[in-house]
Amino acid sequence: KGEDMDLGFNIKDLVNNTRRASITKKEANSEVCTGEILGGRRKSILQVAGAIRTGVRLGSITAQTAHNNRVLYARKGGEEAGGVSTNLGGEKISVEDACNLKTMCWGGPNIVPRPEWIKTGLNFNEPEQLYAFGLKAMKGATKAFQLVVQAYILKHLLFEGKSAKKAAKNQSKGGHNKYADVSKKRGSDAGWESTLLRPNEMIQRDILSGAIAELLWRCGDKERAVIAVPEANPVFEPPVRFSIDGLTEKLHLFRCTKEAEVLSCMKKHIYFFMQEKAGGLACLLYSIVLSKGWTDLKSDMQDQGDLPLIDTEDKITLCLSNLMLTGSATPYLHNGIMSADDDDATNFEFGDGKVGITSRNEIGFLFWERDEETTQEMNLGSRLKTPVLPIWVTCINENWGVLFNPNRDLMKSYSAENRFQLFYFSNTETKAKKDTVLTIDTRGNKIGNQMNDMDDFDEVVEDPVEKAIQSKWEGAMVDWQGIPMYV
C-alpha cells in the first residue's frame, strides 16, 4: 500500500505537473499569439497611415492637375460663381495697355463704360425652346455687338460641329425639298430646321465657345488671339488719369498662337463670359481689340483711327462691326480700294485710297437707312452682299439683326434664289410664338401687278426689312407669313 500510495502520489503529481505545464504552455502560446496579433495590427495601422498620407499627397496633386485642366461652364439662370478667382494665371494687364484699351473702346482712360457693358454677359434664351439659338441682346451698342456675335453662333450651329453634321444628314435624306417653304410646317413638328434651332444647354456652350474662338482668331489675322478675363482684385495701382470701373483694372490676358489653343482656352473660361452680371461683353470687346493689336487696328481704321469703337451715342462703329465680320477694321463697305473724294483728299493720307472689303466674306452684311439716297451713300459692295454662307448681319434703320438660311447650298444655286426662305432674328419681342420665317420671291413679276391694283400709294406701309433684302435681290417680294413686320 505504501508503494501504491507512493505511486498514487506520484501519479497525482505527474497529472498536476502536466496540467500546470499545459496551462503555462497555453498561456505562453496565448501571449505569443497576442503579441503577433498586436504586432500585426501595429504594422497594419502604420501601413494604412502611410497609405493615407500618400493618398492625400496624390489627391492634392490630382486635384491641382484637375483644377489646372478643368473646363468651367456657366451656371443656370443668373447664378453667380462662387467668387472670381484670385489665381487666374496668364499675364496681368499693364497700366499702359489698360489706358489704351479704354481709349480705343470708349474714348479715354478716364471714361467709365456703361453698365450694359461691364455688368452684362452673353446669355442665350431658354434652351430647347423658341429662340434657344439666340442671345438675349437687349438695346443700344450691346445689342448690335451681340448680334454680330450671333452670326458666328449661327455659323457654328448650322454649319460646324456635331449638331450641324447631324442636321446635314437629316437634310440629305430627301424627305422634302431642301428649299421648301419651311414656314408651312411650323406646327409641333416643323422638321430638322426647328430641332436644330432649339439647342440644349450643352450645345449652347459649345457653339458660343467655338464662335468666340473663331472671331478672336480672325481678328488676330489668324496668327494670334488674346482672351481677357478679370480676377477678384486690381492688378495695378490706377494712375490719376485712369478711372476705375471694376473690370478693366483687374484683367488677366491669355495669349494664344494656335487656333486649337484659342478654343481650349475659351472653353476653360466660357463660364465667365456666360455669367449674367460679370462683364463678359466688355471683356469680349477688349479681347477683340487686344487680338488685333494697337498698330494694326489704327492702320485698318485709316482716317478714323482717332475715334472710339463705341461712339458717344452708344452705337458701334462700322470699324468695329467690320473688324468682327472680316478681321479688318475698315470704316468702309465698298469693294477693294476707292479713290478719296476731293473734299477729304487733303486729310486722307492712307495709301492710294480708301480701303474697303478686300475679299468675299463668309458672313454677309445688308444695310438700309431711311431711304434709297442715304443707303446708296454707304456704297455697300457685293463682297458683303454675297457671302459664302447664307448668313447676313443686318443694320436696318439703326436696328441690328440677322438673316439666315440653314441650307449651305443656297448661295451656290441661282435657281434656288428664285423663291426661298430666310429666318430673321433680332431678339425683338413679338406676339407670334414661332420662328420668323420670311418667304423671298425674286422673280419680280408681282411688283408691277400689285402696284397697278393699288388706288392710293400713300397708304402702302414700307417694309424696311424688304428694302434691305432688295439691296441684294433687286425687285424681291417679302412675305412675313402672317407675322407683323418689325426690325
PAMAR-395704 format. One record per residue (C-alpha): residue number from 1; residue in three letters; x, y, z. Coordinates in nm, 2 decimals. Each point is the difference from the previous one (the first is absolute). Layout:
% PAMAR-395704
PT     i    aa       px       py       pz
PT   NUM   ALA        X        Y        Z
...
END
This chain:
% PAMAR-395704
PT     i    aa       px       py       pz
PT     1   LYS     0.00     0.00     0.00
PT     2   GLY     0.28     0.23     0.07
PT     3   GLU     0.13    -0.07    -0.34
PT     4   ASP    -0.35     0.06    -0.13
PT     5   MET    -0.03     0.32     0.19
PT     6   ASP     0.34     0.11    -0.12
PT     7   LEU    -0.11    -0.09    -0.35
PT     8   GLY    -0.33     0.18     0.04
PT     9   PHE     0.18     0.30     0.13
PT    10   ASN     0.24    -0.01    -0.28
PT    11   ILE    -0.28    -0.04    -0.25
PT    12   LYS    -0.19     0.30     0.14
PT    13   ASP     0.32     0.20     0.00
PT    14   LEU     0.05    -0.10    -0.36
PT    15   VAL    -0.35     0.10    -0.10
PT    16   ASN     0.02     0.33     0.19
PT    17   ASN     0.34     0.08    -0.15
PT    18   THR    -0.13    -0.09    -0.35
PT    19   ARG    -0.30     0.22     0.05
PT    20   ARG     0.21     0.28     0.14
PT    21   ALA     0.24    -0.04    -0.30
PT    22   SER    -0.29    -0.01    -0.24
PT    23   ILE    -0.15     0.32     0.15
PT    24   THR     0.34     0.17     0.00
PT    25   LYS     0.05    -0.10    -0.37
PT    26   LYS    -0.34     0.12    -0.09
PT    27   GLU     0.06     0.33     0.17
PT    28   ALA     0.33     0.03    -0.17
PT    29   ASN    -0.15    -0.08    -0.33
PT    30   SER    -0.28     0.24     0.07
PT    31   GLU     0.25     0.27     0.08
PT    32   VAL     0.19    -0.07    -0.31
PT    33   CYS    -0.32     0.00    -0.21
PT    34   THR    -0.11     0.32     0.16
PT    35   GLY     0.33     0.16    -0.07
PT    36   GLU    -0.01    -0.11    -0.36
PT    37   ILE    -0.35     0.14    -0.04
PT    38   LEU     0.09     0.32     0.16
PT    39   GLY     0.32     0.02    -0.20
PT    40   GLY    -0.20    -0.06    -0.32
PT    41   ARG    -0.26     0.26     0.10
PT    42   ARG     0.28     0.25     0.06
PT    43   LYS     0.15    -0.08    -0.33
PT    44   SER    -0.34     0.02    -0.18
PT    45   ILE    -0.08     0.33     0.17
PT    46   LEU     0.34     0.14    -0.10
PT    47   GLN    -0.06    -0.12    -0.36
PT    48   VAL    -0.34     0.16    -0.01
PT    49   ALA     0.13     0.33     0.14
PT    50   GLY     0.27     0.00    -0.26
PT    51   ALA    -0.25    -0.07    -0.27
PT    52   ILE    -0.22     0.28     0.12
PT    53   ARG     0.29     0.24     0.00
PT    54   THR     0.09    -0.11    -0.35
PT    55   GLY    -0.36     0.02    -0.12
PT    56   VAL    -0.03     0.35     0.14
PT    57   ARG     0.31     0.10    -0.19
PT    58   LEU    -0.12    -0.17    -0.32
PT    59   GLY    -0.35     0.15     0.05
PT    60   SER     0.15     0.34     0.03
PT    61   ILE     0.20    -0.04    -0.31
PT    62   THR    -0.30    -0.15    -0.19
PT    63   ALA    -0.23     0.28     0.13
PT    64   GLN     0.26     0.26    -0.11
PT    65   THR     0.03    -0.16    -0.34
PT    66   ALA    -0.37    -0.02    -0.04
PT    67   HIS    -0.03     0.37     0.11
PT    68   ASN     0.25     0.11    -0.26
PT    69   ASN    -0.16    -0.20    -0.28
PT    70   ARG    -0.36     0.03     0.08
PT    71   VAL    -0.26     0.14    -0.24
PT    72   LEU    -0.24     0.23     0.19
PT    73   TYR    -0.35     0.07    -0.13
PT    74   ALA    -0.26     0.26     0.09
PT    75   ARG    -0.25    -0.05     0.27
PT    76   LYS    -0.37     0.01    -0.06
PT    77   GLY    -0.23     0.30     0.02
PT    78   GLY     0.23     0.27     0.12
PT    79   GLU     0.15    -0.20     0.27
PT    80   GLU     0.33     0.16     0.09
PT    81   ALA     0.33    -0.19     0.02
PT    82   GLY     0.13    -0.06     0.35
PT    83   GLY     0.24     0.30    -0.03
PT    84   VAL     0.23     0.11    -0.27
PT    85   SER     0.34    -0.18     0.00
PT    86   THR     0.29     0.17     0.17
PT    87   ASN     0.25    -0.22    -0.18
PT    88   LEU    -0.10     0.01    -0.37
PT    89   GLY     0.34    -0.04    -0.15
PT    90   GLY     0.07     0.17    -0.33
PT    91   GLU     0.16     0.35    -0.03
PT    92   LYS    -0.12     0.29     0.22
PT    93   ILE    -0.10     0.30    -0.21
PT    94   SER     0.23     0.30     0.02
PT    95   VAL    -0.11     0.35     0.07
PT    96   GLU     0.10     0.10    -0.35
PT    97   ASP    -0.21    -0.27    -0.17
PT    98   ALA    -0.30     0.07     0.23
PT    99   CYS     0.01     0.37    -0.10
PT   100   ASN     0.03    -0.09    -0.37
PT   101   LEU    -0.29    -0.24     0.03
PT   102   LYS    -0.23     0.26     0.15
PT   103   THR     0.11     0.26    -0.25
PT   104   MET    -0.06    -0.23    -0.30
PT   105   CYS    -0.33    -0.12     0.12
PT   106   TRP    -0.16     0.29     0.18
PT   107   GLY     0.21     0.31    -0.08
PT   108   GLY     0.23     0.04     0.30
PT   109   PRO     0.14    -0.16     0.32
PT   110   ASN    -0.21     0.22     0.21
PT   111   ILE    -0.33    -0.12    -0.14
PT   112   VAL    -0.20    -0.27     0.19
PT   113   PRO    -0.18    -0.23    -0.24
PT   114   ARG    -0.38    -0.02     0.02
PT   115   PRO    -0.14    -0.27     0.24
PT   116   GLU    -0.14    -0.19    -0.30
PT   117   TRP     0.36    -0.08    -0.10
PT   118   ILE     0.17    -0.07     0.34
PT   119   LYS    -0.29    -0.18     0.16
PT   120   THR    -0.14    -0.21    -0.28
PT   121   GLY     0.10    -0.34    -0.14
PT   122   LEU    -0.08    -0.20    -0.31
PT   123   ASN    -0.32    -0.18     0.10
PT   124   PHE    -0.21    -0.22    -0.22
PT   125   ASN    -0.38    -0.03     0.01
PT   126   GLU    -0.15    -0.30     0.18
PT   127   PRO     0.16    -0.33    -0.14
PT   128   GLU    -0.21    -0.22    -0.22
PT   129   GLN    -0.27     0.27    -0.03
PT   130   LEU    -0.09     0.26    -0.26
PT   131   TYR     0.30     0.21    -0.09
PT   132   ALA     0.23    -0.22     0.20
PT   133   PHE     0.27     0.06    -0.26
PT   134   GLY    -0.01     0.38     0.07
PT   135   LEU     0.17     0.23     0.25
PT   136   LYS    -0.21     0.22     0.22
PT   137   ALA     0.12     0.32    -0.17
PT   138   MET    -0.19     0.29     0.15
PT   139   LYS     0.08     0.35    -0.12
PT   140   GLY     0.25     0.25    -0.12
PT   141   ALA     0.36    -0.08    -0.10
PT   142   THR     0.00    -0.32     0.21
PT   143   LYS    -0.29    -0.14    -0.21
PT   144   ALA     0.18     0.08    -0.33
PT   145   PHE     0.32    -0.15     0.13
PT   146   GLN    -0.17    -0.32     0.11
PT   147   LEU    -0.19    -0.04    -0.33
PT   148   VAL     0.33     0.00    -0.19
PT   149   VAL     0.12    -0.27     0.24
PT   150   GLN    -0.34    -0.17    -0.07
PT   151   ALA     0.10    -0.05    -0.36
PT   152   TYR     0.31    -0.20     0.11
PT   153   ILE    -0.22    -0.20     0.24
PT   154   LEU    -0.24    -0.09    -0.29
PT   155   LYS     0.30    -0.10    -0.22
PT   156   HIS     0.11    -0.25     0.27
PT   157   LEU    -0.35    -0.12     0.07
PT   158   LEU    -0.10    -0.04    -0.37
PT   159   PHE     0.33    -0.09    -0.18
PT   160   GLU     0.26    -0.11     0.26
PT   161   GLY     0.02    -0.27     0.27
PT   162   LYS    -0.20    -0.31     0.08
PT   163   SER    -0.35     0.16    -0.01
PT   164   ALA     0.06     0.15    -0.34
PT   165   LYS     0.12    -0.34    -0.14
PT   166   LYS    -0.30    -0.17     0.14
PT   167   ALA    -0.23     0.26    -0.16
PT   168   ALA     0.18    -0.04    -0.33
PT   169   LYS    -0.07    -0.37     0.01
PT   170   ASN    -0.37     0.06     0.07
PT   171   GLN    -0.01     0.26    -0.28
PT   172   SER     0.16    -0.24    -0.25
PT   173   LYS    -0.26    -0.28     0.07
PT   174   GLY    -0.22     0.16    -0.26
PT   175   GLY    -0.32     0.01     0.19
PT   176   HIS    -0.08     0.35    -0.12
PT   177   ASN     0.14     0.25    -0.25
PT   178   LYS     0.30     0.17     0.18
PT   179   TYR    -0.13     0.34    -0.11
PT   180   ALA    -0.37    -0.08     0.08
PT   181   ASP    -0.21     0.25     0.19
PT   182   VAL     0.08    -0.09     0.35
PT   183   SER    -0.25     0.26     0.13
PT   184   LYS    -0.28    -0.24    -0.10
PT   185   LYS     0.13    -0.25     0.25
PT   186   ARG     0.01     0.21     0.32
PT   187   GLY    -0.21    -0.24     0.20
PT   188   SER     0.12    -0.22     0.29
PT   189   ASP     0.23    -0.18    -0.24
PT   190   ALA     0.15     0.24    -0.25
PT   191   GLY     0.28    -0.23    -0.12
PT   192   TRP     0.37     0.00     0.05
PT   193   GLU     0.03     0.38    -0.02
PT   194   SER    -0.22     0.05     0.31
PT   195   THR     0.20    -0.26     0.20
PT   196   LEU     0.33     0.15    -0.10
PT   197   LEU    -0.11     0.35     0.11
PT   198   ARG    -0.09    -0.12     0.34
PT   199   PRO     0.34    -0.11     0.14
PT   200   ASN     0.04    -0.13     0.35
PT   201   GLU     0.22     0.16     0.27
PT   202   MET     0.31    -0.20    -0.09
PT   203   ILE    -0.03     0.09    -0.37
PT   204   GLN    -0.05     0.36     0.09
PT   205   ARG     0.33     0.00     0.19
PT   206   ASP     0.19    -0.18    -0.27
PT   207   ILE    -0.12     0.23    -0.29
PT   208   LEU     0.07     0.31     0.21
PT   209   SER     0.35    -0.12     0.08
PT   210   GLY     0.07    -0.08    -0.37
PT   211   ALA    -0.16     0.32    -0.12
PT   212   ILE     0.22     0.22     0.23
PT   213   ALA     0.31    -0.19    -0.07
PT   214   GLU    -0.04     0.03    -0.37
PT   215   LEU    -0.09     0.37     0.03
PT   216   LEU     0.32     0.08     0.20
PT   217   TRP     0.22    -0.21    -0.23
PT   218   ARG    -0.14     0.19    -0.30
PT   219   CYS     0.06     0.34     0.17
PT   220   GLY     0.36    -0.11     0.07
PT   221   ASP     0.06    -0.06    -0.37
PT   222   LYS    -0.02    -0.38     0.06
PT   223   GLU     0.34     0.03     0.17
PT   224   ARG    -0.08     0.08     0.36
PT   225   ALA    -0.28     0.07     0.25
PT   226   VAL    -0.02     0.15     0.35
PT   227   ILE    -0.27    -0.09     0.25
PT   228   ALA    -0.06     0.25     0.28
PT   229   VAL    -0.15    -0.12     0.33
PT   230   PRO    -0.01     0.19     0.34
PT   231   GLU     0.10    -0.13     0.33
PT   232   ALA    -0.13     0.11     0.34
PT   233   ASN     0.24     0.28     0.07
PT   234   PRO     0.16     0.29    -0.20
PT   235   VAL     0.34    -0.10    -0.15
PT   236   PHE     0.15     0.35     0.00
PT   237   GLU    -0.02     0.33     0.19
PT   238   PRO    -0.22     0.22    -0.22
PT   239   PRO     0.16     0.33    -0.10
PT   240   VAL    -0.18     0.33     0.04
PT   241   ARG    -0.11     0.01    -0.37
PT   242   PHE    -0.16    -0.35     0.03
PT   243   SER    -0.36    -0.03     0.13
PT   244   ILE    -0.05    -0.34     0.16
PT   245   ASP    -0.31    -0.19    -0.12
PT   246   GLY     0.02    -0.32     0.19
PT   247   LEU     0.11    -0.21    -0.30
PT   248   THR     0.28     0.15    -0.22
PT   249   GLU     0.25     0.03     0.28
PT   250   LYS    -0.05    -0.37     0.10
PT   251   LEU     0.08    -0.16    -0.34
PT   252   HIS     0.22    -0.30    -0.06
PT   253   LEU     0.10    -0.06    -0.36
PT   254   PHE     0.04    -0.35    -0.16
PT   255   ARG     0.19     0.02    -0.33
PT   256   CYS    -0.04    -0.28    -0.25
PT   257   THR     0.19    -0.07    -0.32
PT   258   LYS    -0.19    -0.31    -0.12
PT   259   GLU    -0.36    -0.03    -0.10
PT   260   ALA    -0.06    -0.31     0.21
PT   261   GLU     0.16     0.17     0.30
PT   262   VAL    -0.25     0.29    -0.03
PT   263   LEU    -0.29    -0.24     0.01
PT   264   SER     0.14    -0.19     0.30
PT   265   CYS     0.06     0.32     0.19
PT   266   MET    -0.35     0.13    -0.08
PT   267   LYS    -0.16    -0.32     0.12
PT   268   LYS     0.19     0.04     0.33
PT   269   HIS    -0.14     0.35     0.05
PT   270   ILE    -0.34    -0.02    -0.17
PT   271   TYR    -0.17    -0.01     0.34
PT   272   PHE     0.11     0.37     0.05
PT   273   PHE    -0.12     0.12    -0.34
PT   274   MET    -0.34    -0.16     0.06
PT   275   GLN    -0.07     0.14     0.34
PT   276   GLU    -0.28     0.26     0.00
PT   277   LYS     0.17     0.27     0.21
PT   278   ALA     0.37    -0.07    -0.04
PT   279   GLY     0.11     0.23    -0.28
PT   280   GLY     0.04    -0.26    -0.28
PT   281   LEU    -0.10     0.25    -0.27
PT   282   ALA     0.26     0.26     0.09
PT   283   CYS     0.27    -0.27     0.03
PT   284   LEU    -0.10    -0.15    -0.34
PT   285   LEU     0.04     0.35    -0.15
PT   286   TYR     0.34     0.04     0.18
PT   287   SER     0.10    -0.34    -0.13
PT   288   ILE    -0.08     0.10    -0.36
PT   289   VAL     0.20     0.32     0.03
PT   290   LEU     0.30    -0.17     0.16
PT   291   SER    -0.01    -0.28    -0.26
PT   292   LYS     0.02     0.26    -0.28
PT   293   GLY     0.27     0.21     0.17
PT   294   TRP     0.03     0.38     0.03
PT   295   THR     0.21     0.06    -0.32
PT   296   ASP    -0.20    -0.22    -0.23
PT   297   LEU    -0.33     0.13     0.13
PT   298   LYS     0.09     0.36    -0.05
PT   299   SER     0.14    -0.08    -0.35
PT   300   ASP    -0.33    -0.18    -0.10
PT   301   MET    -0.21     0.29     0.13
PT   302   GLN     0.18     0.24    -0.24
PT   303   ASP    -0.13     0.35     0.04
PT   304   GLN    -0.22    -0.10     0.30
PT   305   GLY     0.29    -0.14     0.21
PT   306   ASP    -0.05     0.27     0.27
PT   307   LEU    -0.37    -0.09     0.06
PT   308   PRO    -0.12    -0.25     0.25
PT   309   LEU    -0.16    -0.33    -0.11
PT   310   ILE    -0.31     0.08     0.22
PT   311   ASP    -0.11     0.36    -0.07
PT   312   THR    -0.15     0.25     0.25
PT   313   GLU    -0.35    -0.08    -0.12
PT   314   ASP     0.04    -0.37     0.11
PT   315   LYS     0.03    -0.14    -0.36
PT   316   ILE     0.26    -0.23    -0.13
PT   317   THR     0.20     0.13    -0.30
PT   318   LEU     0.05    -0.17    -0.34
PT   319   CYS     0.36    -0.03     0.10
PT   320   LEU    -0.10    -0.24     0.28
PT   321   SER    -0.27    -0.19    -0.19
PT   322   ASN     0.24    -0.05    -0.30
PT   323   LEU     0.28    -0.11     0.23
PT   324   MET    -0.23    -0.26     0.15
PT   325   LEU    -0.14    -0.12    -0.33
PT   326   THR     0.31     0.02    -0.22
PT   327   GLY     0.31     0.04     0.22
PT   328   SER     0.06     0.34    -0.14
PT   329   ALA    -0.11     0.32     0.19
PT   330   THR    -0.07     0.20    -0.31
PT   331   PRO    -0.27     0.27     0.03
PT   332   TYR    -0.11    -0.06    -0.36
PT   333   LEU    -0.23    -0.26    -0.17
PT   334   HIS     0.10     0.03    -0.36
PT   335   ASN     0.20    -0.27    -0.19
PT   336   GLY     0.37     0.05    -0.02
PT   337   ILE     0.16     0.34     0.00
PT   338   MET    -0.18     0.32    -0.09
PT   339   SER     0.16     0.33    -0.08
PT   340   ALA    -0.04     0.27     0.26
PT   341   ASP    -0.26     0.28    -0.07
PT   342   ASP     0.12     0.35    -0.08
PT   343   ASP    -0.15     0.11     0.33
PT   344   ASP     0.21    -0.22     0.21
PT   345   ALA     0.31    -0.05    -0.22
PT   346   THR     0.21     0.24     0.20
PT   347   ASN    -0.08    -0.18     0.32
PT   348   PHE     0.03    -0.36    -0.14
PT   349   GLU     0.36    -0.12     0.03
PT   350   PHE    -0.05    -0.38     0.01
PT   351   GLY     0.15    -0.14    -0.32
PT   352   ASP    -0.17     0.01    -0.34
PT   353   GLY    -0.35     0.05     0.12
PT   354   LYS    -0.27    -0.12     0.24
PT   355   VAL     0.03    -0.38     0.06
PT   356   GLY    -0.33    -0.18     0.02
PT   357   ILE    -0.08    -0.37     0.00
PT   358   THR     0.29    -0.18    -0.17
PT   359   SER    -0.15    -0.35    -0.05
PT   360   ARG    -0.33    -0.19     0.00
PT   361   ASN    -0.10    -0.06     0.36
PT   362   GLU    -0.15    -0.31     0.16
PT   363   ILE    -0.26     0.20     0.18
PT   364   GLY    -0.19     0.28    -0.18
PT   365   PHE    -0.13     0.34     0.09
PT   366   LEU    -0.32     0.18    -0.12
PT   367   PHE    -0.08     0.37     0.06
PT   368   TRP    -0.29     0.23    -0.03
PT   369   GLU    -0.03     0.35     0.15
PT   370   ARG    -0.33     0.20    -0.05
PT   371   ASP     0.01     0.04    -0.38
PT   372   GLU     0.17    -0.10    -0.31
PT   373   GLU     0.23     0.30    -0.02
PT   374   THR     0.13    -0.03     0.35
PT   375   THR     0.06    -0.37    -0.05
PT   376   GLN     0.18     0.04    -0.33
PT   377   GLU     0.25     0.24     0.17
PT   378   MET     0.14    -0.30     0.20
PT   379   ASN     0.11    -0.17    -0.32
PT   380   LEU    -0.06    -0.35     0.13
PT   381   GLY     0.19    -0.24    -0.23
PT   382   SER    -0.08    -0.34    -0.13
PT   383   ARG     0.27    -0.17     0.21
PT   384   LEU    -0.22     0.05     0.31
PT   385   LYS    -0.33    -0.03    -0.18
PT   386   THR     0.10    -0.34    -0.14
PT   387   PRO     0.17    -0.20     0.27
PT   388   VAL     0.12    -0.36    -0.02
PT   389   LEU    -0.26    -0.11     0.26
PT   390   PRO    -0.37     0.10     0.01
PT   391   ILE     0.04     0.22     0.31
PT   392   TRP    -0.04     0.38    -0.01
PT   393   VAL     0.04     0.24     0.29
PT   394   THR    -0.25     0.29    -0.06
PT   395   CYS     0.00     0.36     0.10
PT   396   ILE    -0.35     0.14    -0.09
PT   397   ASN    -0.08     0.35     0.12
PT   398   GLU     0.27    -0.04     0.27
PT   399   ASN    -0.16    -0.33     0.12
PT   400   TRP     0.22    -0.30    -0.02
PT   401   GLY    -0.11    -0.36    -0.08
PT   402   VAL     0.10    -0.32    -0.19
PT   403   LEU    -0.15    -0.16    -0.31
PT   404   PHE     0.10    -0.37    -0.06
PT   405   ASN    -0.09    -0.32    -0.18
PT   406   PRO     0.09    -0.34     0.14
PT   407   ASN     0.09    -0.13    -0.35
PT   408   ARG     0.37     0.07    -0.09
PT   409   ASP    -0.07    -0.06    -0.37
PT   410   LEU    -0.24     0.29    -0.04
PT   411   MET     0.29     0.23    -0.11
PT   412   LYS     0.11    -0.26    -0.26
PT   413   SER    -0.32    -0.02    -0.20
PT   414   TYR    -0.15     0.29    -0.20
PT   415   SER    -0.32    -0.20    -0.05
PT   416   ALA    -0.03    -0.04     0.38
PT   417   GLU     0.00     0.38     0.04
PT   418   ASN    -0.32     0.03    -0.21
PT   419   ARG    -0.21    -0.08     0.31
PT   420   PHE     0.14    -0.09     0.33
PT   421   GLN    -0.03     0.06     0.38
PT   422   LEU     0.21     0.21     0.24
PT   423   PHE    -0.03    -0.02     0.38
PT   424   TYR     0.02     0.34     0.17
PT   425   PHE     0.11     0.06     0.35
PT   426   SER     0.06     0.33     0.19
PT   427   ASN    -0.12    -0.12     0.35
PT   428   THR    -0.30     0.23    -0.04
PT   429   GLU    -0.30    -0.11     0.20
PT   430   THR    -0.30    -0.09    -0.22
PT   431   LYS    -0.34    -0.15     0.07
PT   432   ALA     0.07    -0.28    -0.24
PT   433   LYS     0.11    -0.32     0.18
PT   434   LYS     0.21    -0.13    -0.29
PT   435   ASP     0.32     0.07    -0.19
PT   436   THR    -0.02     0.29    -0.24
PT   437   VAL     0.04    -0.15    -0.35
PT   438   LEU    -0.02     0.23    -0.30
PT   439   THR    -0.08    -0.13    -0.34
PT   440   ILE     0.20     0.18    -0.26
PT   441   ASP    -0.12     0.01    -0.37
PT   442   THR     0.26     0.15    -0.23
PT   443   ARG    -0.19    -0.06    -0.33
PT   444   GLY    -0.11     0.36     0.00
PT   445   ASN    -0.32    -0.03    -0.20
PT   446   LYS    -0.23     0.06     0.30
PT   447   ILE     0.11     0.35     0.07
PT   448   GLY    -0.15     0.16    -0.31
PT   449   ASN    -0.33    -0.18     0.04
PT   450   GLN    -0.04     0.08     0.36
PT   451   MET     0.09     0.37    -0.05
PT   452   ASN    -0.26     0.02    -0.29
PT   453   ASP    -0.27    -0.13     0.23
PT   454   MET     0.06     0.26     0.27
PT   455   ASP    -0.21     0.32    -0.02
PT   456   ASP     0.19     0.19     0.27
PT   457   PHE     0.38    -0.05     0.02
PT   458   ASP     0.02     0.23     0.31
PT   459   GLU    -0.17    -0.27     0.20
PT   460   VAL     0.27    -0.26    -0.08
PT   461   VAL     0.21    -0.08     0.31
PT   462   GLU     0.36    -0.02    -0.08
PT   463   ASP     0.18    -0.31     0.12
PT   464   PRO     0.36     0.09     0.09
PT   465   VAL     0.11    -0.36     0.02
PT   466   GLU    -0.13    -0.06    -0.35
PT   467   LYS     0.20     0.31    -0.11
PT   468   ALA     0.32    -0.14     0.14
PT   469   ILE    -0.07    -0.33    -0.17
PT   470   GLN    -0.06     0.17    -0.33
PT   471   SER     0.34     0.16     0.03
PT   472   LYS     0.13    -0.35    -0.06
PT   473   TRP    -0.29    -0.15    -0.21
PT   474   GLU    -0.14     0.28    -0.21
PT   475   GLY    -0.38     0.00    -0.03
PT   476   ALA    -0.04    -0.28     0.26
PT   477   MET    -0.33    -0.03     0.18
PT   478   VAL    -0.01    -0.10     0.37
PT   479   ASP    -0.28    -0.19     0.16
PT   480   TRP     0.00     0.00     0.39
PT   481   GLN    -0.23    -0.30     0.02
PT   482   GLY    -0.26     0.19     0.21
PT   483   ILE     0.25     0.14     0.25
PT   484   PRO    -0.02     0.38     0.04
PT   485   MET     0.32     0.15    -0.15
PT   486   TYR     0.27     0.13     0.24
PT   487   VAL     0.37     0.08     0.00
END
